[in-house]
Amino acid sequence: MSAPHDTVQRADFDQVMVPNYAPAAFIPVRGAGSRVWDQAGRELIDFAGGIAVNVLGHAHPALVGALTEQANKLWHVSNVFTNEPALRLAHKLVDATFADRAFFCNSGAEANEAAFKLARRVAHDRFGPEKHEIIATVNSFHGRTLFTVSVGGQPKYSDGFGPKITGISHVPYNDLEALKAQISDKTCAVVIEPIQGESGVVPADVAYLQGARELCDKHNALLIFDEVQTGVGRTGELFAYQHYGVTPDILSSAKSLGGGFPIGAMLTTNELAKHLTVGTHGTTYGGNPLACAVANAVLDVVNTPEVLAGVKAKHQQFKARLEQIGEKYGLFTQVRGVGLLIGCVLSEAWKGKAKEVFNAAEKEGLMVLQAGPDVVRFAPSLVVEEADINEGLDRFERAAAKLTQA
Ligand SMILES: *Cc1c(COP(=O)(O)O)cnc(C)c1O
């Protein structure tokens, strides 16, 4: 006998879920590689990647293997104990980056929360309470906790929840002069997304990041890179800072790090890490063995020359075809981004209508993303197969044709 709620449909969402999301009309039930099937058995190609999370697609054998192996061993012990997968993962991240130390948590917002708290703690310890100001950028996105929406540069996410965290200012992105004018000896940290993801896939200029590094050094401020969206191979390097050649003091990672299993990480140096002494910060699930076992497998596959070089090659494939489609149908004016984080900037006629493009693509069996109302975003699996790229872009072209003919 089946339980009363064995059969659920999209309509149930409107009945029993808090209405803070507006999910698509279909419910995905299964995925393999870059293909997804819905309740009705309809097959879709996934260029959304769970918002830059499913870095190796769906049900990748290495990840399924790591998860099931760990599931049979040990799920959770809390941070009253350490565990082998967490220590292996920390070693891997330390070996592959500027960092000496890792702090694990469960999401991007939490990784940033840890980064901001660390920056304030370091400044407090070294210089006193006056030095607590954080400079972020207009339109930036750092997560949805109260601290991270306060730091984020989109008031629509922070307004209406009572007093915000204070001591935070926002300067235009990619504008070194504006940062220079704002930074002072009261600044404890400058936080930048190397590519602004949520607000339209806007890559930083190299000179901007270099200049930010110099300004931070001059004012004893820490440079934080929010690599929640750009990290773990997305740009064709393990982290985007390596693509740019500008090293931060603190880096936050999440999304792709777990390939679909929730995990976040804050990476930093010995000198800074030592300020988070025993008891100053924590989370029950952080460094959970299941999450860390999967993340270890993600890094083993992603951090290889073949996969990273593949990202750069696939970027070219996407970009060339998307530019063609954009031009042919007058749909977009620019294709921007790095690696497999790509944004198509809608033309004047289609401005504000990214949702319509999303819907048209869905009708053709293709999952894409928006990045604000004016940009269609692609964040596919880094190992998306040639045949899926071609088929997916064929579907996207059909969507563009129907949309622009209608
Ligand atoms: C998605 C994202 C976050 C928030 O991550 P969550 O896991 O949703 O908390 C933070 N920063 C950037 C740049 C992101 O893209």
PDBQT file of the ligand as one rigid body, heavy atoms in Angstrom, charges set to zero:
ROOT
HETATM    1  C1  LIG A 501      25.482  31.127  -5.142  1.00  0.00    +0.000 C 
HETATM    2  C2  LIG A 501      26.416  32.139  -4.606  1.00  0.00    +0.000 A 
HETATM    3  C3  LIG A 501      26.516  32.394  -3.234  1.00  0.00    +0.000 A 
HETATM    4  C4  LIG A 501      25.588  31.751  -2.219  1.00  0.00    +0.000 C 
HETATM    5  O1  LIG A 501      25.757  30.389  -2.138  1.00  0.00    +0.000 OA
HETATM    6  P1  LIG A 501      24.628  29.511  -1.380  1.00  0.00    +0.000 P 
HETATM    7  O2  LIG A 501      25.170  28.121  -1.429  1.00  0.00    +0.000 OA
HETATM    8  O3  LIG A 501      23.361  29.712  -2.134  1.00  0.00    +0.000 OA
HETATM    9  O4  LIG A 501      24.529  30.041   0.002  1.00  0.00    +0.000 OA
HETATM   10  C5  LIG A 501      27.471  33.289  -2.801  1.00  0.00    +0.000 A 
HETATM   11  N1  LIG A 501      28.276  33.914  -3.663  1.00  0.00    +0.000 NA
HETATM   12  C6  LIG A 501      28.229  33.715  -4.987  1.00  0.00    +0.000 A 
HETATM   13  C7  LIG A 501      29.175  34.417  -5.886  1.00  0.00    +0.000 C 
HETATM   14  C8  LIG A 501      27.278  32.825  -5.509  1.00  0.00    +0.000 A 
HETATM   15  O5  LIG A 501      27.188  32.646  -6.828  1.00  0.00    +0.000 OA
ENDROOT
TORSDOF 0
